[in-house]
Amino acid sequence: MAFIELDNVSKSFGKTHVLSEVSLQVEKGEIVCIVGFSGAGKSTLINLLSGLERPDSGEVRFDGRKVTEPGPERGVVFQNYSLLPWLSAFDNVLFAVQSVLTTLSKAEQIAHTERFVSMVGLSHARDRRPSELSGGMRQRVSLARALAADPQVLLMDEPLSALDALTRASLQDELERIGRLAGKTIVLVTNDVDEAILLADRIVPLGAGPAATLGPERVVDIERPRDRRTINHDQRFRVIRNEVTAYLLSTRKNERAQSQSPSPGIATGTALEVPT
């Protein structure tokens, strides 16, 4: 039995059919990246796994139980940070800890919060409010908040998509490191194939919509820790990138022919291509 799964899930919004008969199984401790075009339904998929949305048909299950609503065992990191602007970075994380880890004493809650603020490298900025932080720092607070609440599964909705290339690369390294340290089950959606290869144990492509469905998965059989300075010279990296990208482009062919509009694009070569 999978730890978290989608079983023949379909989802529409009005007349827009977003996902069609999507099935996915994620094992405990696994890092799975779902890669797809912008607008294909990746955020909808994360919302279904978190319980923020309900499927029209099919079922979402966590540890064998049907998911009908959000729960603290499934933490979410959003694209837009979702921080409380009147609280400091430290207090944003502490607020989540106090809301979820209610059995800890006040001193234990503070120590627990300090651990995760330090883990994401923000001890020096702990007293700053979100408006005083860069985009990358805000995303670190969001990540610390999700991790500090001690969820069993971390669901990440393109958490790095709004960042500049250098900040994104830095946080990719942080996610890879924290993923190994925290040992969490992670489902991350992204439009960057290179990012997925750097972070994932397994990549599952989401075809172009409407009525998107998941394509053939690809195990990332590259040893950890993965060094961005050398990984793009690894033949396995090139093969995985080509296979995933080719599948995604094949699903987009008909839609592009009909619309004749520019593609939002799948990012490749942006995060891992380092000049030598």
N, C-alpha and C positions, 0 to 999 in steps of 0.2 A: 504494500500500500504506500503510495507516494505521500510525502509530507504535505505538499500543497498542490492542488491540481484543478484544471479546468476540464470538464467532461462535456464535449459536444455543445459548447456555449455559443449562442448567437445573441446579438444585440443590435437594436435599431433605435434611432431617434427620429420619431415621426416617420417620414417616408425614406429616410436615409438609412440604408442597411449597412452597418459599420463592420460587424464581425459575423462570420458564418461558420458554424460548426467547428469551433476552435477547441482543440484538446491539447493539454500540456501537463506533464508530470515533472515535479521538481522534488528531488530527494533532500533529506536533511543534510545541512552543511554544504550544499552545492551552490555554486554561483552560476546563474543562467542569464545570458544576455539575449534579449529579443531585439532584432535589428529590422528596421523598416523605414519606409518613406515618411516624411512629414504628412500628417493627415490620414495615415493608413489605419489608425485605431489603436496605437500603442498606449496612449493615456487611458483610453477606455478599458483596455485590458488590465492595466494596473488598478483602475478604479473597481473593476470587478473582483480582482484578487483581494483588494483591501476591504470590500464590502460597502464601498461608497456608492456603487451601482449594483443593481440586480439584473441578472440575465433575463432575456425574454424566453429563452429555452435553454436546456442543459443545466449543469450544476457546477458550482464552485465548492471545493472541499478543502478544509485544513485539518490535517491529522485525522482524516476519516470523518470529520463532522461537516455538515453543510454550512456554508458561510451565508449568513443573512444580514449581517451588519458589521460595521467596523469593530475591531477589538484590539486591546493592547498587545496581543501576541503578534500582530502584524503592523509594523511601523512603516510609515511612508515618508519619503523625501521627495518634495515637489520641485518643479522647475522654478517656481517663483519665490522660494525661501519660506514664505508664510510665517514670518517672525512677528512678534508683538513689538511694535515700534517704540512703546514707552518703557520697555524693559531693556536692561543691558544684555550683552551677549551671555554673560554668566546666568543672569536671572531668567532668560528665555529657556535655557537648558534646565535650570533648577525647577521652573514651573512644571515642566513635563515630568521630572522626577517626583515632585511632590504630588502630582495628580495620579501617577501610576504606582509608584513604590511607596505606598502608604504605611507599610509595616516598619519602615526604617525610621530611626530617630532623626530629629532635625540635624544633629551633628553628622550622622551617617549620610543623610541626603546631601549635605553640603560637600562632604568628602567624595561622595560618588560623582557629584557634578564636576568637582575640580578634576577628577581623573579623566573625564571625557573631554572637558575643555582643553586640558593639557594634551590629550591624545591627538586632537586635530590641530595642535600648534597655536592655540589662541590665548594662552595664559597672559600674554602681554597686553591683550586687547579685551580682557574679560569685562571691564567696566564701561566699555563703549556701547552706545546704542546702535541699532542697525543703520541709522542714517550716517553714522560716523565710520562705517565699515565699507570696504570695497565689496564688489560682487562676489569675489572668491571667498572672502572672509565670511560673508553672510551665508554662503553655501556650507562653509565649514561649521558654522553655528547650527544650521539646519541638520547637518549630518550628526553632530554631537548630540543634539536634542533627540534624534531618532534612536541613536545607539544607547544613550543614557537611560532611556525608558525600558531598556532590556527586552526588546521584542524577540520572538523566536525567528521571525522572518522579516527581512528588510526589503521593502518594495521601493524602487527608485525610478522616478518618472523623468527621464532625461535631465538629471540634476546638474549637468555641466554644459548644457546646450547654449546658455546665454553668456558664457564666459569667453574672454579672449583666448587665443591659442596657447599662449604661455601659461596663463592661469589654469586653463583646462588641463594641460599636460601635467602641471604640478599636482592638481587634485586627482588626476587619474592615478598617479603614483601613490598618493595618500590612500585612495580607495583600495588599491591593490594591497597595500601594507595593512590597512585597518581590517580589510576582509580576512586576511590571514590571522591577525592578532585576535579579532573578536570571534572568529569561527562561526559567523552567522550564516544562515541560509539567505541568499540574496537573489532577487529577481530585478534586473535592471533593463530598462528599455532605452534605446539609443538609435540615432540615424548614422552613427559613425562605426563602420565595420572595424577599423583599426582599434578603436576604443574597446570594442567587444572582444577582440582577440587578446588584447592586453589583459583584460580583467576576468574573462569567463572560463569556466570549466567546460561549458557547452554553449553554442550559439544556435538560436532558432530564428530563422528569418520569417517576417510577417509580410506576406505579399501585398501588392498594391490594392487599395480599395476601389470601389465600394465592395462590400461583402468580403472583406479580407479574411484569409485563413493562414495558418502556419505552414511553412514549407519543411523540407527535410533538415533535420538538425545536423550540427557538425561539432564533434568533440574537439576541443582545443588541446591537443596532446603535446603542448610545449611546457617544459619544466618551469616551476616557480622557484624564486621570484623572477619575473620577466623584466629584462632590461630593455628599455625603449631604444637605447643606442645601438643594440645589436639585433633585436628581434626582427626588424624588417630585412635583415640579411639571411634570415632562417628560411630555408625552402618550405618548411611546413607553414610558416606565416603566409608566404606567397600563395600557396595552394589553397589554404582556407579562405583567404581574402578573395581570390578569384572565383572560388566555388560559390560563396555566399553572394558576392556582387552579381555574378552571372544569373543566379536564380532570381534575385530581386529585379534586375533589369528585364528579365524575361516576363515577369508578371506585370511590368509597367508598359510593355510594348503596345498592347491593344488600347489601353487607356490614353496613351500619348497620341496614338494615331487618330483617335476620335476627337480629342480636344485640341491638338496642335498647340498646346500651351507649354511653356517652359516647366521642366520638372523641378520640384522643391529640392530634389537631389538626395543622394546617399553620399555621405562624406567618406572618402577613402584617401589615405595619404596625407591627411591633415594633422593627425595627432602623433604619428610615429615616425614620419619622415624627418630625420634629423640630418642637417648638412654635415658632410665629413670633409 
